[in-house]
Amino acid sequence: MPLGKVLYETGEQRRYIYFPSTSIVSLLCVTTDGASTEVAVVGRVGFLGVSLLTDGKSMPNSAVVHSAGLGYRLSYRALREEFDRDGTLTRLLLRFTQALITQMMQTAVCNRHHSLDQQLCRWLLLSLDRQDGNQLAMTQELIATMLGVRRAGVTRSASNLQRAGIIRYRRGQISVLDRTRVERAACECYAVVRKEYARLLA
């Protein structure tokens, strides 16, 4: 799954379900004028293709790889056969779907009510939770696209965090130097999402 790979286009019929392992994928809603905002991020604890569980087969959002890595792809038919057996996989997929809905709801609240600094911290923490290590290969332009804000705003927020010694940003690489302080700087939305994922998918 290379950086920028589009797994699903808005409204297209979906034939596969994806399980990222070392990659991270953003679910994006795109407006008619081309603006986009991330509504959720999916990594090693989760899957892409919720609409296939309900026979919807399409969704009004796209899925784009925002951190390159590996993943697994499964055909809709194979998934449906296993899902209909109502076994362990079915329960896990439904639990993840509930956790994903929580993440989407908190993202909507965060985008409306919290500062850009808080949103950036939430986004960094969600991304770190879905991979190993404390580094993210990410440009400010890409982060701005994910958060649905102007790049200048992301530059200011990243500079604030860097001056505080919380992160280091250079040449498209973000290193989180003090995760505890990032968590303190984030709003409550991150804690709500993390708690729900832990409760449902531990």
DATAQUI-V188428 format. One record per pair of residues at least 24 apart in sequence whose ideal C-beta (glycine too) atoms are under 10 Angstrom apart, sorted by the first residue. I is the first residue (numbers start at 1). J is the second residue. D is the distance in whole Angstrom. If there is no record, write none. Layout:
i:j:d
I:J:D
I:J:D
//
This chain:
i:j:d
1:25:7
1:64:10
1:65:5
1:66:10
1:67:9
1:68:6
1:69:6
1:70:7
1:71:5
1:73:9
2:65:6
2:68:5
2:69:9
3:64:9
3:65:6
3:66:7
3:67:7
3:68:4
3:69:9
3:137:7
3:138:9
3:139:10
3:142:9
4:64:7
4:65:6
4:66:8
4:68:8
4:142:9
5:63:9
5:64:7
5:65:4
5:66:10
5:68:8
5:71:10
6:62:6
6:63:7
6:64:5
6:65:8
7:42:10
7:48:6
7:49:9
7:62:8
7:63:4
7:64:7
7:65:7
7:71:9
7:73:9
8:48:7
8:49:8
8:51:9
8:58:9
8:59:7
8:61:8
8:62:6
8:63:4
8:64:9
9:58:9
9:61:9
9:62:6
9:63:9
9:64:10
10:36:10
10:58:9
10:59:8
10:60:6
10:61:6
10:62:5
10:63:10
11:58:6
11:59:8
11:60:6
11:61:9
11:62:9
12:57:9
12:58:6
12:59:9
12:62:9
13:51:10
13:52:10
13:56:10
13:57:5
13:58:5
13:76:9
14:48:9
14:49:6
14:50:10
14:51:6
14:52:6
14:56:9
14:57:6
14:58:6
14:59:8
14:63:9
14:76:7
15:49:9
15:52:9
15:57:8
15:73:10
15:75:7
15:76:5
15:77:9
16:48:9
16:49:7
16:52:8
16:72:10
16:73:5
16:74:6
16:75:6
16:76:7
16:78:10
16:79:9
17:47:6
17:48:7
17:49:4
17:50:9
17:51:10
17:52:6
17:53:9
17:72:9
17:73:7
17:74:5
17:75:8
17:76:7
17:78:9
17:79:5
17:80:10
17:83:10
17:93:9
18:42:8
18:46:10
18:47:6
18:48:4
18:49:6
18:63:8
18:65:10
18:71:5
18:72:7
18:73:6
18:74:8
19:43:10
19:44:8
19:45:10
19:46:8
19:47:5
19:48:8
19:49:9
19:70:10
19:71:6
19:72:4
19:73:8
19:74:7
20:44:6
20:45:9
20:46:7
20:47:8
20:48:7
20:65:8
20:67:9
20:69:7
20:70:8
20:71:4
20:72:8
20:130:8
20:131:9
21:69:7
21:70:5
21:71:5
21:72:7
21:131:10
22:67:8
22:68:8
22:69:3
22:70:5
22:71:8
22:130:9
22:131:7
22:132:8
23:65:6
23:66:9
23:67:6
23:68:6
23:69:3
23:70:6
23:71:5
23:130:9
23:131:8
24:65:7
24:66:6
24:67:4
24:68:9
24:69:7
24:71:10
24:126:9
24:127:6
24:128:10
24:129:10
24:130:5
24:131:6
24:136:9
24:138:10
25:63:5
25:64:7
25:65:5
25:66:7
25:67:8
25:69:10
25:71:8
25:130:9
26:61:10
26:62:9
26:63:7
26:64:5
26:65:8
26:66:5
26:67:9
26:123:10
26:127:9
26:142:9
26:145:9
26:146:6
27:59:8
27:61:5
27:62:8
27:63:6
27:64:8
27:100:8
27:103:9
27:104:8
27:107:10
28:61:6
28:62:5
28:63:7
28:64:6
28:66:9
28:145:8
28:146:8
28:148:9
29:59:10
29:60:7
29:61:5
29:62:8
29:104:10
29:148:9
30:60:9
30:61:8
30:62:6
30:64:10
31:148:9
35:145:9
35:148:7
36:61:9
36:62:8
36:64:9
36:145:6
36:146:8
36:148:7
37:61:10
37:107:9
37:108:10
37:111:7
37:145:8
37:146:8
37:147:7
37:148:3
37:149:9
38:64:9
38:66:8
38:104:10
38:107:7
38:111:9
38:123:8
38:126:10
38:143:9
38:145:8
38:146:4
38:147:7
38:148:7
39:100:10
39:103:8
39:104:5
39:105:10
39:107:6
39:108:8
39:111:9
39:146:10
39:148:10
40:99:10
40:100:6
40:101:9
40:102:10
40:103:5
40:104:5
40:105:10
40:106:10
40:107:6
40:126:9
40:193:9
41:66:7
41:67:9
41:100:10
41:103:8
41:107:9
41:123:8
41:126:5
41:127:6
41:129:9
41:130:7
41:146:8
41:193:10
42:71:10
42:96:9
42:100:7
42:103:9
42:126:10
42:130:7
43:67:8
43:69:9
43:71:9
43:126:8
43:127:8
43:128:10
43:129:7
43:130:2
43:131:6
44:69:9
44:70:10
44:71:9
44:129:9
44:130:6
44:131:7
44:132:9
45:96:7
45:99:8
45:129:8
45:130:7
45:197:7
45:198:10
45:200:10
45:201:6
45:202:10
46:92:10
46:93:10
46:96:5
46:97:9
46:99:8
46:100:7
46:103:9
46:130:8
46:197:9
46:201:8
47:71:9
47:72:9
47:74:9
47:79:9
47:92:9
47:93:7
47:96:6
47:97:9
47:100:9
48:73:10
48:100:10
49:73:10
49:74:8
49:76:8
49:79:7
49:93:9
50:93:8
50:94:10
50:96:8
50:97:5
50:100:7
50:101:9
52:76:5
52:77:10
52:79:6
52:80:7
52:83:9
52:93:10
53:79:8
53:80:9
53:83:6
53:90:9
53:93:6
53:94:8
53:97:7
54:97:9
55:80:8
61:104:10
64:142:10
64:145:9
64:146:9
66:127:8
66:136:9
66:137:9
66:138:7
66:142:6
66:143:9
66:145:9
66:146:7
67:127:7
67:130:8
67:131:6
67:136:7
67:137:6
67:138:7
67:142:10
68:137:7
69:130:10
69:131:7
92:200:9
92:201:8
94:200:9
95:196:10
95:197:9
95:199:9
95:200:4
95:201:6
95:202:10
96:197:9
96:200:7
96:201:6
97:200:9
98:196:8
98:197:10
98:199:10
98:200:6
98:201:10
99:193:8
99:194:10
99:196:5
99:197:5
99:198:9
99:199:8
99:200:5
99:201:6
100:193:10
100:196:10
100:197:9
100:200:10
101:196:9
102:189:10
102:192:7
102:193:6
102:195:9
102:196:4
102:197:8
102:199:10
102:200:9
103:189:9
103:190:10
103:192:9
103:193:5
103:194:10
103:196:8
103:197:8
104:193:10
105:189:9
105:192:9
105:193:9
105:196:10
106:187:9
106:188:9
106:189:4
106:190:8
106:191:9
106:192:5
106:193:5
106:196:9
107:147:10
107:189:7
107:193:8
108:189:10
109:187:9
109:188:9
109:189:6
109:192:9
110:147:9
110:186:9
110:187:6
110:188:9
110:189:4
110:190:8
110:192:10
110:193:10
111:147:8
111:148:7
111:149:9
111:189:9
113:187:8
113:189:9
114:186:9
114:187:4
114:188:9
114:189:7
115:157:8
115:185:10
115:187:8
116:144:10
116:147:7
116:149:6
116:150:10
116:153:5
116:154:7
116:156:8
116:157:5
116:158:10
116:160:9
117:153:10
117:156:9
117:157:5
117:158:9
117:160:6
117:161:7
117:164:10
117:185:7
117:186:9
117:187:9
118:157:9
118:185:7
118:186:6
118:187:4
118:188:9
118:189:8
118:190:9
119:143:10
119:146:10
119:147:6
119:148:9
119:149:8
119:153:10
119:154:10
119:157:8
119:186:8
119:187:8
119:189:8
119:190:10
120:144:10
120:146:10
120:147:7
120:149:9
120:153:9
120:154:7
120:156:10
120:157:5
120:158:7
120:160:9
120:161:7
120:167:9
120:174:10
120:182:9
120:185:9
120:186:9
121:157:9
121:161:7
121:166:8
121:167:9
121:176:10
121:181:9
121:182:5
121:183:8
121:184:9
121:185:5
121:186:4
121:187:8
121:189:10
121:190:7
122:147:9
122:182:9
122:183:10
122:185:9
122:186:5
122:187:6
122:188:9
122:189:5
122:190:4
122:191:9
122:193:8
123:147:6
123:154:10
123:186:9
123:190:9
124:158:10
124:161:8
124:166:9
124:167:7
124:174:7
124:176:6
124:179:9
124:182:6
124:183:10
124:185:10
124:186:8
124:190:9
125:176:8
125:179:8
125:182:6
125:183:6
125:185:10
125:186:6
125:189:10
125:190:5
125:191:9
125:193:9
125:194:8
126:186:9
126:189:9
126:190:7
126:193:7
126:194:8
126:197:10
127:174:9
127:176:9
128:174:10
128:176:6
128:179:7
128:182:8
129:190:9
129:193:9
129:194:7
129:197:8
133:175:9
133:176:9
134:167:9
134:174:9
134:175:6
134:176:5
134:177:8
134:178:10
134:179:7
134:182:10
135:168:9
135:173:6
135:174:7
135:175:5
135:176:8
136:167:9
136:169:10
136:172:9
136:173:7
136:174:5
136:175:8
136:176:8
137:171:10
137:172:6
137:173:6
137:174:8
138:169:9
138:172:7
138:173:8
138:174:5
139:169:10
139:171:9
139:172:5
139:173:10
139:174:9
140:169:8
140:172:9
140:174:9
141:172:10
142:172:9
143:169:10
143:174:8
157:185:10
160:185:9
161:185:7
//
